[in-house]
Amino acid sequence: MTQLVAHGIEVTLPSGWEGRLFRRPAAGEVSASAADGPPAPAGETTHAVLHVSTIALPPGVGDFASGAVERLGVDDVLIVVFEYEPASAGQPLFRAAGVPERLEPEDFSPGVLQRRIRGQAGAQLFFNDSGRAFCLYVVLGSFANRRRLVPAVNEVLATLTVEQPGASVRPAPSTAAPSTTTSGPTTSEPATSGPTTSVPPVSEPGPTTSAPPVSEPGSTTTRPTPVEP
């Protein structure tokens, strides 16, 4: 197992998983790692981003894992935890308290995807913890395999903890990803149907259908504070 600890967040990864816990640099700030991406535009604040997956994460992955989800095989999963401005924690969209520790297969739908890829499914939940606001975004490499894949997601979420802003945590040696291997062979990449910038309506029960803004690899954009639809 591998522990990632940085930016007031801690998570333990099972054998065969890979992860990165980082914060993109603000304007004029020197990044701790080149993998953290280019500085944000002047005036924009940046916060913690967590990517963990059963695949090797390529460099230049977007905030919501564009550049990585295309590589998921039918036995793979990818988890994103994206932090918003602390002031957002009091908004209705983030009213759910605490890290979601248990997802159900019924929480996943092909419609809840930042990028529609044939055969995949996603789940998206907004929550607050320790005065901080987050989006949890999970992608399954196969909707058909969701009953087998979701327990692996829950195993990781059960180890995820969040500290209050400014709280001390054990220092992480680096925000770069640890070197791990996937737990099994990855199947060929599913066909894509092209990018989309918004989440289509979801027919299955779940959280909001409004998608947070997406940063494509190698770019940063101003992210307006999300509001509840």
C-alpha positions in Angstrom: 0.0 0.0 0.0 1.0 3.6 -0.7 0.1 6.7 1.4 -0.3 10.1 -0.2 -0.2 13.0 2.2 -0.2 16.7 1.2 -2.3 19.9 1.3 -4.3 18.7 4.3 -5.5 15.5 2.5 -4.4 11.9 3.1 -5.3 8.7 1.3 -4.0 5.2 1.2 -3.8 3.4 -2.1 -4.1 -0.4 -2.5 -1.3 -2.3 -4.2 -1.4 -1.7 -8.0 -2.9 1.8 -7.8 -1.1 5.0 -8.7 -1.9 8.5 -7.5 -1.0 12.2 -7.4 -1.9 14.8 -4.8 -1.0 18.2 -5.8 -1.9 21.9 -6.2 -1.4 23.8 -9.4 0.9 26.9 -8.8 -0.7 30.3 -8.6 0.6 33.1 -10.8 4.2 33.9 -10.1 4.6 30.9 -7.8 7.3 28.2 -8.3 5.8 24.8 -8.4 7.1 21.9 -6.3 6.9 19.6 -9.3 6.8 20.1 -13.1 3.9 17.7 -13.1 1.8 20.2 -11.2 1.2 22.1 -14.4 1.6 25.7 -15.5 0.8 28.6 -13.2 -2.8 29.8 -13.0 -3.8 33.2 -14.4 -3.2 36.2 -12.2 -5.9 36.6 -9.6 -7.0 32.9 -9.6 -6.5 30.8 -6.5 -5.6 27.1 -6.7 -6.5 24.3 -4.4 -5.8 20.6 -3.9 -6.4 18.1 -6.6 -6.2 14.3 -6.1 -6.0 11.7 -8.9 -5.8 8.0 -8.1 -6.3 5.2 -10.5 -5.6 1.5 -11.4 -3.7 2.8 -14.5 -0.4 4.6 -14.8 -1.3 8.3 -14.8 0.2 10.1 -17.8 1.8 13.6 -17.5 -0.3 16.6 -18.2 -3.6 15.2 -17.0 -6.4 17.8 -16.6 -8.1 18.6 -13.3 -10.9 16.2 -14.0 -8.6 13.6 -15.6 -8.9 14.4 -19.2 -6.0 12.7 -20.8 -6.3 9.7 -18.5 -9.9 8.5 -18.7 -9.3 7.6 -22.4 -6.8 4.9 -21.2 -9.1 3.1 -18.8 -9.8 -0.5 -19.6 -12.9 -2.5 -18.6 -11.3 -3.4 -15.3 -10.0 0.1 -14.4 -11.3 2.9 -12.3 -10.2 6.5 -11.7 -11.0 8.8 -8.8 -10.7 12.6 -8.8 -11.2 14.8 -5.7 -11.1 18.5 -6.7 -11.2 21.3 -4.1 -13.0 24.6 -4.6 -12.8 27.9 -2.7 -13.3 27.4 1.0 -16.1 30.0 0.9 -18.1 27.5 -1.3 -18.4 25.1 1.6 -21.5 26.9 2.9 -23.3 26.8 -0.4 -26.3 24.4 -0.9 -24.4 22.5 -3.6 -21.9 21.4 -1.1 -24.3 20.7 1.8 -23.4 17.0 2.0 -21.1 16.7 5.0 -18.1 14.5 5.0 -16.2 12.4 2.5 -18.5 10.0 0.7 -17.2 6.7 1.9 -19.5 4.3 0.2 -20.9 4.5 -3.4 -23.4 2.1 -4.8 -23.5 0.7 -8.4 -26.7 2.6 -8.9 -24.8 5.9 -8.4 -23.1 5.4 -11.7 -24.4 6.4 -15.1 -22.9 6.8 -18.6 -24.5 10.3 -18.5 -22.4 11.5 -15.6 -19.1 11.9 -17.5 -17.0 14.9 -18.3 -16.2 13.2 -21.5 -18.5 10.6 -23.0 -16.6 7.4 -23.8 -18.5 4.4 -25.0 -18.9 1.7 -22.3 -17.8 3.9 -19.4 -19.8 5.4 -16.5 -19.3 8.1 -13.9 -20.5 9.4 -10.6 -20.2 12.9 -9.3 -20.9 14.2 -5.7 -20.2 17.5 -4.0 -19.5 17.7 -0.3 -17.9 19.7 2.5 -15.4 18.5 5.1 -13.4 20.5 7.7 -14.6 23.8 6.3 -13.5 22.9 2.7 -15.5 22.3 -0.5 -14.9 19.4 -2.8 -16.2 17.5 -5.8 -15.7 13.7 -6.0 -15.7 12.5 -9.5 -15.3 8.8 -10.3 -15.0 7.0 -13.7 -15.5 3.3 -14.2 -13.9 1.8 -17.3 -17.0 -0.4 -17.8 -20.6 0.4 -16.8 -21.3 -3.3 -17.2 -18.7 -4.2 -14.6 -19.9 -1.6 -12.1 -20.9 -4.1 -9.4 -17.4 -5.5 -9.4 -15.5 -2.2 -9.7 -17.4 0.0 -7.1 -16.1 -2.0 -4.1 -12.6 -1.1 -5.2 -13.6 2.5 -5.3 -15.1 2.3 -1.8 -11.9 0.7 -0.5 -10.0 3.8 -1.4 -12.6 6.3 -0.3 -12.7 4.7 3.2 -9.1 5.8 3.7 -9.6 9.4 2.5 -9.3 12.1 5.2 -9.4 15.9 5.1 -7.9 18.3 7.6 -9.0 21.9 8.3 -7.2 24.6 6.4 -3.8 25.3 8.0 -3.9 22.1 10.0 -0.6 20.3 10.2 -0.2 17.0 8.4 2.7 14.7 7.9 4.9 16.1 5.2 4.8 14.3 1.9 8.2 13.6 0.2 6.8 14.8 -3.1 3.6 15.7 -4.8 4.6 13.5 -7.8 3.0 10.1 -8.2 4.6 7.1 -6.6 5.8 4.4 -8.9 3.3 1.6 -8.8 1.9 -1.0 -11.2 -1.6 -1.7 -12.2 -3.3 -4.8 -10.8 -3.9 -6.4 -14.1 -3.6 -5.9 -17.8 -5.4 -3.0 -19.3 -7.6 -3.8 -22.2 -7.6 -1.8 -25.4 -8.9 1.8 -25.2 -12.6 2.1 -25.8 -13.8 4.1 -28.8 -14.6 7.8 -28.0 -17.5 9.8 -29.1 -15.8 13.2 -28.7 -15.4 15.6 -25.8 -18.3 17.4 -24.1 -18.1 20.4 -21.9 -21.2 19.7 -19.8 -22.8 16.7 -18.2 -26.0 15.6 -20.0 -29.1 15.0 -17.9 -29.0 12.0 -15.7 -31.9 9.6 -15.4 -30.6 7.6 -12.6 -30.7 8.9 -9.0 -27.6 10.7 -8.0 -26.1 14.2 -7.3 -26.3 17.3 -9.4 -26.1 17.1 -13.1 -24.2 20.3 -13.3 -20.6 19.7 -14.1 -17.7 21.7 -12.6 -15.5 23.5 -15.2 -12.9 21.2 -16.7 -9.3 22.1 -17.2 -7.8 20.4 -20.2 -4.2 19.1 -19.9 -1.6 21.8 -19.9 -4.0 24.7 -19.3 -5.7 26.5 -16.4 -9.0 28.4 -16.7 -10.9 30.6 -14.3 -13.3 28.3 -12.4 -16.5 30.2 -11.3 -17.9 29.0 -8.0 -20.5 26.4 -8.8 -24.1 27.0 -7.9 -26.8 24.6 -7.3 -29.1 24.2 -10.4 
